[in-house]
Amino acid sequence: MAHIYVVYNADSTALGKMKYAYTKISSSSSDSPCAACDLTHNGLHLTETVQWSAAKKRIEGAEIHQLHRDELKGELKRFVDSEKLELPVVLGQESMERTALKVLMTKGELALCSKDHEKFLASLQKNASGQGIVLNIQSNE
């Protein structure tokens, strides 16, 4: 089974959430500090949106992991650091056993679809396929 990691440009702590809220409120609407937060939580909400929950259910063949930057450990942290990845980012791995992590969506790619779950799913499937990670995205019917 494949693993998809949505890594937020925010920390999971209460202070981290307050810092993110301040950054979000003070940034322009076109320059969100975390497109992944916009996609999954519509920006400042503490719970996932109904749309994101539905989108996740349509991704078959993968386990979805959502992590804040302070929750990155081990292989994930080493990969993000060694590749000097800008957060947010979406990473993928064919399986957790001896397969390399791959960048599936960069910060810029996420920004292009942060409000559009259909566009996100299409980009995710295309990019995963290009990296040799098999996903089956169910249609929205």
DRENTORKOL-3810 file (N, C-alpha, C; in nm, 4 decimals):
REM DRENTORKOL-3810
@n.u->0.0841; n.v->-0.1188; n.w->0.0000; ca.u->0.0000; ca.v->0.0000; ca.w->0.0000; c.u->0.0882; c.v->0.1247; c.w->0.0000
@n.u->0.0524; n.v->0.2210; n.w->-0.0812; ca.u->0.1255; ca.v->0.3472; ca.w->-0.0894; c.u->0.0939; c.v->0.4348; c.w->0.0322
@n.u->0.1825; n.v->0.5286; n.w->0.0568; ca.u->0.1630; ca.v->0.6248; ca.w->0.1650; c.u->0.1804; c.v->0.7644; c.w->0.1079
@n.u->0.0851; n.v->0.8509; n.w->0.1400; ca.u->0.0874; ca.v->0.9903; ca.w->0.0972; c.u->0.1003; c.v->1.0753; c.w->0.2235
@n.u->0.1961; n.v->1.1666; n.w->0.2229; ca.u->0.2212; ca.v->1.2534; ca.w->0.3380; c.u->0.1929; c.v->1.3982; c.w->0.2987
@n.u->0.0921; n.v->1.4568; n.w->0.3600; ca.u->0.0624; ca.v->1.5985; ca.w->0.3424; c.u->0.1308; c.v->1.6687; c.w->0.4594
@n.u->0.2315; n.v->1.7499; n.w->0.4290; ca.u->0.3104; ca.v->1.8144; ca.w->0.5338; c.u->0.2757; c.v->1.9631; c.w->0.5364
@n.u->0.2243; n.v->2.0069; n.w->0.6508; ca.u->0.1811; ca.v->2.1453; ca.w->0.6679; c.u->0.2980; c.v->2.2381; c.w->0.6997
@n.u->0.2855; n.v->2.3624; n.w->0.6598; ca.u->0.3798; ca.v->2.4675; ca.w->0.6959; c.u->0.3302; c.v->2.5353; c.w->0.8241
@n.u->0.3141; n.v->2.4550; n.w->0.9272; ca.u->0.2653; ca.v->2.5030; ca.w->1.0564; c.u->0.3033; c.v->2.3996; c.w->1.1616
@n.u->0.3068; n.v->2.4426; n.w->1.2863; ca.u->0.3366; ca.v->2.3521; ca.w->1.3967; c.u->0.2072; c.v->2.3075; c.w->1.4640
@n.u->0.2135; n.v->2.1924; n.w->1.5291; ca.u->0.0942; ca.v->2.1327; ca.w->1.5898; c.u->0.0621; c.v->2.1868; c.w->1.7280
@n.u->0.1520; n.v->2.2613; n.w->1.7879; ca.u->0.1314; ca.v->2.3111; ca.w->1.9237; c.u->0.0306; c.v->2.4260; c.w->1.9261
@n.u->-0.0166; n.v->2.4598; n.w->2.0455; ca.u->-0.1095; ca.v->2.5730; ca.w->2.0595; c.u->-0.0412; c.v->2.7019; c.w->2.0139
@n.u->0.0846; n.v->2.7196; n.w->2.0524; ca.u->0.1592; ca.v->2.8380; ca.w->2.0089; c.u->0.1775; c.v->2.8371; c.w->1.8575
@n.u->0.2031; n.v->2.7201; n.w->1.8024; ca.u->0.2171; ca.v->2.7068; ca.w->1.6574; c.u->0.0895; c.v->2.7459; c.w->1.5847
@n.u->-0.0247; n.v->2.7054; n.w->1.6386; ca.u->-0.1536; ca.v->2.7405; ca.w->1.5783; c.u->-0.1776; c.v->2.8915; c.w->1.5859
@n.u->-0.1387; n.v->2.9539; n.w->1.6973; ca.u->-0.1558; ca.v->3.0991; ca.w->1.7097; c.u->-0.0640; c.v->3.1725; c.w->1.6115
@n.u->0.0606; n.v->3.1258; n.w->1.5981; ca.u->0.1534; ca.v->3.1876; ca.w->1.5024; c.u->0.0999; c.v->3.1738; c.w->1.3603
@n.u->0.0471; n.v->3.0556; n.w->1.3287; ca.u->-0.0084; ca.v->3.0336; ca.w->1.1953; c.u->-0.1267; c.v->3.1277; c.w->1.1716
@n.u->-0.2163; n.v->3.1393; n.w->1.2700; ca.u->-0.3335; ca.v->3.2263; ca.w->1.2555; c.u->-0.2906; c.v->3.3701; c.w->1.2300
@n.u->-0.1904; n.v->3.4167; n.w->1.3048; ca.u->-0.1410; ca.v->3.5530; ca.w->1.2845; c.u->-0.0845; c.v->3.5693; c.w->1.1430
@n.u->-0.0033; n.v->3.4724; n.w->1.1003; ca.u->0.0564; ca.v->3.4782; ca.w->0.9667; c.u->-0.0512; c.v->3.4750; c.w->0.8595
@n.u->-0.1512; n.v->3.3899; n.w->0.8789; ca.u->-0.2606; ca.v->3.3760; ca.w->0.7814; c.u->-0.3394; c.v->3.5064; c.w->0.7693
@n.u->-0.3729; n.v->3.5652; n.w->0.8819; ca.u->-0.4529; ca.v->3.6882; ca.w->0.8829; c.u->-0.3750; c.v->3.8048; c.w->0.8228
@n.u->-0.2435; n.v->3.8089; n.w->0.8467; ca.u->-0.1646; ca.v->3.9219; ca.w->0.7997; c.u->-0.1108; c.v->3.9047; c.w->0.6573
@n.u->-0.1308; n.v->3.7869; n.w->0.5971; ca.u->-0.0826; ca.v->3.7668; ca.w->0.4598; c.u->-0.1923; c.v->3.8009; c.w->0.3596
@n.u->-0.1512; n.v->3.8243; n.w->0.2361; ca.u->-0.2502; ca.v->3.8523; ca.w->0.1326; c.u->-0.3233; c.v->3.7229; c.w->0.0968
@n.u->-0.4406; n.v->3.7345; n.w->0.0431; ca.u->-0.5196; ca.v->3.6150; ca.w->0.0091; c.u->-0.4528; c.v->3.5337; c.w->-0.1013
@n.u->-0.3677; n.v->3.5977; n.w->-0.1813; ca.u->-0.3011; ca.v->3.5246; ca.w->-0.2889; c.u->-0.1697; c.v->3.4592; c.w->-0.2439
@n.u->-0.1262; n.v->3.4882; n.w->-0.1217; ca.u->-0.0001; ca.v->3.4341; ca.w->-0.0714; c.u->-0.0221; c.v->3.3645; c.w->0.0621
@n.u->-0.0931; n.v->3.2548; n.w->0.0596; ca.u->-0.1237; ca.v->3.1818; ca.w->0.1816; c.u->0.0030; c.v->3.1186; c.w->0.2393
@n.u->0.0197; n.v->3.1212; n.w->0.3712; ca.u->0.1369; ca.v->3.0585; ca.w->0.4314; c.u->0.1344; c.v->2.9057; c.w->0.4220
@n.u->0.0158; n.v->2.8472; n.w->0.4003; ca.u->0.0084; ca.v->2.7012; ca.w->0.3920; c.u->-0.1097; c.v->2.6579; c.w->0.3059
@n.u->-0.0812; n.v->2.6294; n.w->0.1797; ca.u->-0.1859; ca.v->2.5840; ca.w->0.0881; c.u->-0.2441; c.v->2.4497; c.w->0.1314
@n.u->-0.1645; n.v->2.3681; n.w->0.2009; ca.u->-0.2166; ca.v->2.2397; ca.w->0.2506; c.u->-0.3226; c.v->2.2639; c.w->0.3577
@n.u->-0.3008; n.v->2.3621; n.w->0.4447; ca.u->-0.4022; ca.v->2.3977; ca.w->0.5453; c.u->-0.5295; c.v->2.4469; c.w->0.4771
@n.u->-0.5123; n.v->2.5264; n.w->0.3716; ca.u->-0.6277; ca.v->2.5764; ca.w->0.2966; c.u->-0.7056; c.v->2.4597; c.w->0.2363
@n.u->-0.6344; n.v->2.3629; n.w->0.1826; ca.u->-0.6971; ca.v->2.2477; ca.w->0.1184; c.u->-0.7723; c.v->2.1609; c.w->0.2187
@n.u->-0.7103; n.v->2.1315; n.w->0.3311; ca.u->-0.7681; ca.v->2.0344; ca.w->0.4246; c.u->-0.8570; c.v->2.0953; c.w->0.5316
@n.u->-0.8267; n.v->2.2183; n.w->0.5718; ca.u->-0.8995; ca.v->2.2810; ca.w->0.6825; c.u->-0.9589; c.v->2.4174; c.w->0.6461
@n.u->-0.9547; n.v->2.4536; n.w->0.5188; ca.u->-1.0036; ca.v->2.5839; ca.w->0.4734; c.u->-0.9377; c.v->2.6981; c.w->0.5513
@n.u->-0.8074; n.v->2.6849; n.w->0.5710; ca.u->-0.7315; ca.v->2.7922; ca.w->0.6344; c.u->-0.7258; c.v->2.7856; c.w->0.7848
@n.u->-0.8134; n.v->2.8544; n.w->0.8511; ca.u->-0.8036; ca.v->2.8704; ca.w->0.9953; c.u->-0.8929; c.v->2.7774; c.w->1.0780
@n.u->-0.9648; n.v->2.6884; n.w->1.0169; ca.u->-1.0510; ca.v->2.5980; ca.w->1.0935; c.u->-0.9674; c.v->2.4897; c.w->1.1605
@n.u->-1.0098; n.v->2.4455; n.w->1.2762; ca.u->-0.9353; ca.v->2.3431; ca.w->1.3488; c.u->-0.9741; c.v->2.2018; c.w->1.3058
@n.u->-1.0854; n.v->2.1897; n.w->1.2372; ca.u->-1.1294; ca.v->2.0573; ca.w->1.1909; c.u->-1.1231; c.v->2.0521; c.w->1.0383
@n.u->-1.1083; n.v->1.9305; n.w->0.9878; ca.u->-1.1055; ca.v->1.9115; ca.w->0.8429; c.u->-1.2406; c.v->1.9488; c.w->0.7820
@n.u->-1.2355; n.v->1.9983; n.w->0.6609; ca.u->-1.3596; ca.v->2.0304; ca.w->0.5926; c.u->-1.4260; c.v->1.9016; c.w->0.5438
@n.u->-1.5543; n.v->1.9100; n.w->0.5213; ca.u->-1.6308; ca.v->1.7975; ca.w->0.4666; c.u->-1.5761; c.v->1.7616; c.w->0.3284
@n.u->-1.5398; n.v->1.8619; n.w->0.2505; ca.u->-1.4878; ca.v->1.8394; ca.w->0.1163; c.u->-1.3562; c.v->1.7609; c.w->0.1203
@n.u->-1.2687; n.v->1.7936; n.w->0.2145; ca.u->-1.1419; ca.v->1.7217; ca.w->0.2249; c.u->-1.1652; c.v->1.5777; c.w->0.2705
@n.u->-1.2513; n.v->1.5594; n.w->0.3673; ca.u->-1.2827; ca.v->1.4235; ca.w->0.4145; c.u->-1.3346; c.v->1.3382; c.w->0.2996
@n.u->-1.4204; n.v->1.3966; n.w->0.2167; ca.u->-1.4744; ca.v->1.3237; ca.w->0.1007; c.u->-1.3649; c.v->1.2958; c.w->-0.0022
@n.u->-1.2775; n.v->1.3933; n.w->-0.0244; ca.u->-1.1687; ca.v->1.3750; ca.w->-0.1215; c.u->-1.0749; c.v->1.2632; c.w->-0.0767
@n.u->-1.0413; n.v->1.2595; n.w->0.0505; ca.u->-0.9521; ca.v->1.1545; ca.w->0.1019; c.u->-1.0112; c.v->1.0157; c.w->0.0807
@n.u->-1.1405; n.v->1.0033; n.w->0.0983; ca.u->-1.2064; ca.v->0.8731; ca.w->0.0821; c.u->-1.1989; c.v->0.8233; c.w->-0.0613
@n.u->-1.1805; n.v->0.9151; n.w->-0.1555; ca.u->-1.1742; ca.v->0.8771; ca.w->-0.2968; c.u->-1.0369; c.v->0.8260; c.w->-0.3383
@n.u->-0.9366; n.v->0.8421; n.w->-0.2537; ca.u->-0.8014; ca.v->0.7969; ca.w->-0.2847; c.u->-0.7871; c.v->0.6527; c.w->-0.2379
@n.u->-0.7897; n.v->0.5609; n.w->-0.3329; ca.u->-0.7770; ca.v->0.4194; ca.w->-0.2990; c.u->-0.6346; c.v->0.3728; c.w->-0.3255
@n.u->-0.5894; n.v->0.2795; n.w->-0.2453; ca.u->-0.4560; ca.v->0.2238; ca.w->-0.2629; c.u->-0.3491; c.v->0.3009; c.w->-0.1890
@n.u->-0.3893; n.v->0.3935; n.w->-0.1018; ca.u->-0.2913; ca.v->0.4714; ca.w->-0.0263; c.u->-0.3458; c.v->0.5070; c.w->0.1109
@n.u->-0.2553; n.v->0.5153; n.w->0.2035; ca.u->-0.2869; ca.v->0.5645; ca.w->0.3362; c.u->-0.2432; c.v->0.7108; c.w->0.3392
@n.u->-0.3309; n.v->0.7992; n.w->0.3848; ca.u->-0.3021; ca.v->0.9427; ca.w->0.3872; c.u->-0.2578; c.v->0.9813; c.w->0.5277
@n.u->-0.1427; n.v->1.0473; n.w->0.5356; ca.u->-0.0893; ca.v->1.0957; ca.w->0.6627; c.u->-0.0799; c.v->1.2476; c.w->0.6540
@n.u->-0.1308; n.v->1.3175; n.w->0.7528; ca.u->-0.1242; ca.v->1.4631; ca.w->0.7569; c.u->-0.0378; c.v->1.5007; c.w->0.8764
@n.u->0.0714; n.v->1.5719; n.w->0.8487; ca.u->0.1692; ca.v->1.6023; ca.w->0.9532; c.u->0.2049; c.v->1.7502; c.w->0.9528
@n.u->0.2184; n.v->1.8061; n.w->1.0724; ca.u->0.2715; ca.v->1.9413; ca.w->1.0865; c.u->0.4237; c.v->1.9315; c.w->1.0822
@n.u->0.4893; n.v->2.0414; n.w->1.0539; ca.u->0.6356; ca.v->2.0369; ca.w->1.0388; c.u->0.7061; c.v->1.9898; c.w->1.1654
@n.u->0.6512; n.v->2.0184; n.w->1.2836; ca.u->0.7153; ca.v->1.9730; ca.w->1.4071; c.u->0.6873; c.v->1.8255; c.w->1.4369
@n.u->0.6049; n.v->1.7620; n.w->1.3567; ca.u->0.5758; ca.v->1.6197; ca.w->1.3746; c.u->0.6601; c.v->1.5305; c.w->1.2834
@n.u->0.7419; n.v->1.5909; n.w->1.1981; ca.u->0.8278; ca.v->1.5136; ca.w->1.1085; c.u->0.9379; c.v->1.4451; c.w->1.1892
@n.u->0.9533; n.v->1.3168; n.w->1.1683; ca.u->1.0537; ca.v->1.2382; ca.w->1.2394; c.u->1.1253; c.v->1.1468; c.w->1.1413
@n.u->1.2404; n.v->1.0987; n.w->1.1819; ca.u->1.3123; ca.v->0.9953; ca.w->1.1095; c.u->1.3313; c.v->1.0247; c.w->0.9623
@n.u->1.2935; n.v->0.9263; n.w->0.8814; ca.u->1.3136; ca.v->0.9320; ca.w->0.7370; c.u->1.2471; c.v->1.0538; c.w->0.6733
@n.u->1.1260; n.v->1.0871; n.w->0.7178; ca.u->1.0560; ca.v->1.2027; ca.w->0.6606; c.u->1.1324; c.v->1.3322; c.w->0.6871
@n.u->1.1751; n.v->1.3520; n.w->0.8104; ca.u->1.2491; ca.v->1.4732; ca.w->0.8446; c.u->1.3805; c.v->1.4799; c.w->0.7677
@n.u->1.4533; n.v->1.3688; n.w->0.7624; ca.u->1.5801; ca.v->1.3667; ca.w->0.6881; c.u->1.5585; c.v->1.3996; c.w->0.5409
@n.u->1.4523; n.v->1.3464; n.w->0.4815; ca.u->1.4239; ca.v->1.3711; ca.w->0.3397; c.u->1.3924; c.v->1.5183; c.w->0.3161
@n.u->1.3030; n.v->1.5745; n.w->0.3957; ca.u->1.2649; ca.v->1.7156; ca.w->0.3794; c.u->1.3873; c.v->1.8050; c.w->0.3968
@n.u->1.4689; n.v->1.7755; n.w->0.4981; ca.u->1.5887; ca.v->1.8567; ca.w->0.5227; c.u->1.6918; c.v->1.8404; c.w->0.4115
@n.u->1.7198; n.v->1.7171; n.w->0.3715; ca.u->1.8247; ca.v->1.6934; ca.w->0.2716; c.u->1.7875; c.v->1.7491; c.w->0.1343
@n.u->1.6579; n.v->1.7465; n.w->0.1027; ca.u->1.6119; ca.v->1.8005; ca.w->-0.0264; c.u->1.5839; c.v->1.9500; c.w->-0.0195
@n.u->1.5962; n.v->2.0068; n.w->0.1013; ca.u->1.5698; ca.v->2.1492; ca.w->0.1247; c.u->1.4321; c.v->2.1890; c.w->0.0709
@n.u->1.3330; n.v->2.1075; n.w->0.1061; ca.u->1.1972; ca.v->2.1292; ca.w->0.0563; c.u->1.1290; c.v->2.2436; c.w->0.1300
@n.u->1.0610; n.v->2.3262; n.w->0.0538; ca.u->0.9777; ca.v->2.4312; ca.w->0.1117; c.u->0.8436; c.v->2.3706; c.w->0.1476
@n.u->0.7949; n.v->2.4040; n.w->0.2657; ca.u->0.6639; ca.v->2.3542; ca.w->0.3086; c.u->0.5586; c.v->2.4572; c.w->0.2744
@n.u->0.4374; n.v->2.4115; n.w->0.2466; ca.u->0.3877; ca.v->2.2740; ca.w->0.2531; c.u->0.4329; c.v->2.1922; c.w->0.1320
@n.u->0.4216; n.v->2.0620; n.w->0.1467; ca.u->0.4604; ca.v->1.9697; ca.w->0.0415; c.u->0.3797; c.v->1.8412; c.w->0.0566
@n.u->0.3634; n.v->1.7699; n.w->-0.0538; ca.u->0.3020; ca.v->1.6374; ca.w->-0.0489; c.u->0.4075; c.v->1.5375; c.w->-0.0957
@n.u->0.4331; n.v->1.4392; n.w->-0.0118; ca.u->0.5304; ca.v->1.3353; ca.w->-0.0420; c.u->0.4587; c.v->1.2029; c.w->-0.0607
@n.u->0.5222; n.v->1.1122; n.w->-0.1298; ca.u->0.4645; ca.v->0.9795; ca.w->-0.1493; c.u->0.5698; c.v->0.8723; c.w->-0.1387
@n.u->0.5227; n.v->0.7520; n.w->-0.1114; ca.u->0.6101; ca.v->0.6370; ca.w->-0.0983; c.u->0.5289; c.v->0.5150; c.w->-0.1378
@n.u->0.5846; n.v->0.4320; n.w->-0.2267; ca.u->0.5109; ca.v->0.3141; ca.w->-0.2745; c.u->0.4735; c.v->0.2219; c.w->-0.1590
@n.u->0.5646; n.v->0.1990; n.w->-0.0681; ca.u->0.5343; ca.v->0.1263; ca.w->0.0557; c.u->0.6339; c.v->0.1755; c.w->0.1587
@n.u->0.6096; n.v->0.1496; n.w->0.2838; ca.u->0.6997; ca.v->0.1981; ca.w->0.3883; c.u->0.8250; c.v->0.1115; c.w->0.3996
@n.u->0.8293; n.v->0.0018; n.w->0.3294; ca.u->0.9427; ca.v->-0.0890; ca.w->0.3404; c.u->1.0414; c.v->-0.0678; c.w->0.2257
@n.u->1.1490; n.v->-0.0004; n.w->0.2543; ca.u->1.2620; ca.v->0.0143; ca.w->0.1626; c.u->1.2282; c.v->0.0820; c.w->0.0297
@n.u->1.1325; n.v->0.1691; n.w->0.0277; ca.u->1.1076; ca.v->0.2444; ca.w->-0.0950; c.u->1.1341; c.v->0.3919; c.w->-0.0679
@n.u->1.1868; n.v->0.4576; n.w->-0.1663; ca.u->1.2259; ca.v->0.5972; ca.w->-0.1513; c.u->1.1055; c.v->0.6892; c.w->-0.1462
@n.u->1.1205; n.v->0.7956; n.w->-0.0702; ca.u->1.0197; ca.v->0.9012; ca.w->-0.0690; c.u->1.0325; c.v->0.9808; c.w->-0.1983
@n.u->0.9192; n.v->1.0292; n.w->-0.2476; ca.u->0.9161; ca.v->1.1101; ca.w->-0.3699; c.u->0.8343; c.v->1.2358; c.w->-0.3426
@n.u->0.8731; n.v->1.3446; n.w->-0.4048; ca.u->0.7946; ca.v->1.4683; ca.w->-0.3966; c.u->0.6814; c.v->1.4565; c.w->-0.4970
@n.u->0.5576; n.v->1.4616; n.w->-0.4484; ca.u->0.4412; ca.v->1.4521; ca.w->-0.5376; c.u->0.3827; c.v->1.5884; c.w->-0.5705
@n.u->0.3920; n.v->1.6819; n.w->-0.4767; ca.u->0.3434; ca.v->1.8177; ca.w->-0.5028; c.u->0.4286; c.v->1.9153; c.w->-0.4227
@n.u->0.4814; n.v->2.0138; n.w->-0.4912; ca.u->0.5606; ca.v->2.1176; ca.w->-0.4264; c.u->0.4689; c.v->2.2245; c.w->-0.3677
@n.u->0.5297; n.v->2.3171; n.w->-0.2975; ca.u->0.4561; ca.v->2.4302; ca.w->-0.2412; c.u->0.3778; c.v->2.5028; c.w->-0.3509
@n.u->0.4434; n.v->2.5275; n.w->-0.4637; ca.u->0.3781; ca.v->2.5983; ca.w->-0.5745; c.u->0.2638; c.v->2.5202; c.w->-0.6356
@n.u->0.2832; n.v->2.3894; n.w->-0.6518; ca.u->0.1758; ca.v->2.3057; ca.w->-0.7078; c.u->0.0559; c.v->2.3000; c.w->-0.6138
@n.u->0.0827; n.v->2.2932; n.w->-0.4844; ca.u->-0.0274; ca.v->2.2940; ca.w->-0.3871; c.u->-0.1039; c.v->2.4264; c.w->-0.3911
@n.u->-0.0307; n.v->2.5353; n.w->-0.4054; ca.u->-0.0944; ca.v->2.6669; ca.w->-0.4094; c.u->-0.1916; c.v->2.6782; c.w->-0.5262
@n.u->-0.1612; n.v->2.6111; n.w->-0.6372; ca.u->-0.2487; ca.v->2.6172; ca.w->-0.7548; c.u->-0.3808; c.v->2.5441; c.w->-0.7354
@n.u->-0.3871; n.v->2.4542; n.w->-0.6382; ca.u->-0.5117; ca.v->2.3776; ca.w->-0.6207; c.u->-0.5597; c.v->2.3755; c.w->-0.4759
@n.u->-0.5175; n.v->2.4696; n.w->-0.3945; ca.u->-0.5492; ca.v->2.4675; ca.w->-0.2521; c.u->-0.6977; c.v->2.4859; c.w->-0.2208
@n.u->-0.7731; n.v->2.5363; n.w->-0.3134; ca.u->-0.9175; ca.v->2.5551; ca.w->-0.2916; c.u->-1.0006; c.v->2.4628; c.w->-0.3809
@n.u->-0.9342; n.v->2.3764; n.w->-0.4553; ca.u->-1.0026; ca.v->2.2932; ca.w->-0.5542; c.u->-0.9634; c.v->2.1462; c.w->-0.5363
@n.u->-1.0482; n.v->2.0718; n.w->-0.4675; ca.u->-1.0179; ca.v->1.9322; ca.w->-0.4362; c.u->-1.0081; c.v->1.8447; c.w->-0.5613
@n.u->-1.0879; n.v->1.8744; n.w->-0.6620; ca.u->-1.0820; ca.v->1.7971; ca.w->-0.7868; c.u->-0.9469; c.v->1.8172; c.w->-0.8548
@n.u->-0.9020; n.v->1.9408; n.w->-0.8608; ca.u->-0.7728; ca.v->1.9717; ca.w->-0.9212; c.u->-0.6605; c.v->1.9063; c.w->-0.8408
@n.u->-0.6722; n.v->1.9092; n.w->-0.7084; ca.u->-0.5723; ca.v->1.8438; ca.w->-0.6233; c.u->-0.5653; c.v->1.6947; c.w->-0.6532
@n.u->-0.6810; n.v->1.6285; n.w->-0.6568; ca.u->-0.6824; ca.v->1.4841; ca.w->-0.6813; c.u->-0.6249; c.v->1.4490; c.w->-0.8185
@n.u->-0.6585; n.v->1.5296; n.w->-0.9196; ca.u->-0.6064; ca.v->1.5042; ca.w->-1.0547; c.u->-0.4536; c.v->1.5214; c.w->-1.0566
@n.u->-0.4047; n.v->1.6266; n.w->-0.9945; ca.u->-0.2597; ca.v->1.6501; ca.w->-0.9890; c.u->-0.1899; c.v->1.5417; c.w->-0.9089
@n.u->-0.2494; n.v->1.5026; n.w->-0.7985; ca.u->-0.1908; ca.v->1.3975; ca.w->-0.7155; c.u->-0.1779; c.v->1.2674; c.w->-0.7936
@n.u->-0.2846; n.v->1.2296; n.w->-0.8622; ca.u->-0.2812; ca.v->1.1046; ca.w->-0.9377; c.u->-0.1778; c.v->1.1108; c.w->-1.0500
@n.u->-0.1749; n.v->1.2212; n.w->-1.1218; ca.u->-0.0788; ca.v->1.2376; ca.w->-1.2323; c.u->0.0649; c.v->1.2328; c.w->-1.1811
@n.u->0.0927; n.v->1.3089; n.w->-1.0757; ca.u->0.2285; ca.v->1.3155; ca.w->-1.0227; c.u->0.2707; c.v->1.1834; c.w->-0.9590
@n.u->0.1789; n.v->1.1178; n.w->-0.8890; ca.u->0.2110; ca.v->0.9886; ca.w->-0.8276; c.u->0.2439; c.v->0.8869; c.w->-0.9360
@n.u->0.1631; n.v->0.8832; n.w->-1.0402; ca.u->0.1864; ca.v->0.7911; ca.w->-1.1508; c.u->0.3235; c.v->0.8160; c.w->-1.2137
@n.u->0.3577; n.v->0.9423; n.w->-1.2312; ca.u->0.4873; ca.v->0.9786; ca.w->-1.2881; c.u->0.6043; c.v->0.9365; c.w->-1.2008
@n.u->0.5773; n.v->0.9164; n.w->-1.0723; ca.u->0.6815; ca.v->0.8742; ca.w->-0.9781; c.u->0.6747; c.v->0.7243; c.w->-0.9484
@n.u->0.5868; n.v->0.6521; n.w->-1.0201; ca.u->0.5761; ca.v->0.5079; ca.w->-1.0005; c.u->0.4941; c.v->0.4663; c.w->-0.8801
@n.u->0.4104; n.v->0.5565; n.w->-0.8304; ca.u->0.3244; ca.v->0.5258; ca.w->-0.7161; c.u->0.1822; c.v->0.5101; c.w->-0.7679
@n.u->0.1256; n.v->0.3936; n.w->-0.7438; ca.u->-0.0059; ca.v->0.3614; ca.w->-0.7989; c.u->-0.1156; c.v->0.4078; c.w->-0.7030
@n.u->-0.1995; n.v->0.4978; n.w->-0.7523; ca.u->-0.3174; ca.v->0.5435; ca.w->-0.6788; c.u->-0.4390; c.v->0.5251; c.w->-0.7676
@n.u->-0.5501; n.v->0.4993; n.w->-0.7057; ca.u->-0.6753; ca.v->0.4915; ca.w->-0.7788; c.u->-0.7683; c.v->0.5955; c.w->-0.7196
@n.u->-0.7945; n.v->0.7011; n.w->-0.7951; ca.u->-0.8845; ca.v->0.8071; ca.w->-0.7490; c.u->-1.0231; c.v->0.7771; c.w->-0.8042
@n.u->-1.1157; n.v->0.7521; n.w->-0.7145; ca.u->-1.2528; ca.v->0.7224; ca.w->-0.7545; c.u->-1.3214; c.v->0.8490; c.w->-0.8066
@n.u->-1.4107; n.v->0.8319; n.w->-0.9015; ca.u->-1.4820; ca.v->0.9470; ca.w->-0.9546; c.u->-1.5770; c.v->1.0035; c.w->-0.8502
@n.u->-1.6156; n.v->1.1249; n.w->-0.8688; ca.u->-1.7005; ca.v->1.1949; ca.w->-0.7736; c.u->-1.8463; c.v->1.1812; c.w->-0.8126
@n.u->-1.8972; n.v->1.0609; n.w->-0.8096; ca.u->-2.0373; ca.v->1.0398; ca.w->-0.8490; c.u->-2.1143; c.v->0.9717; c.w->-0.7415
END
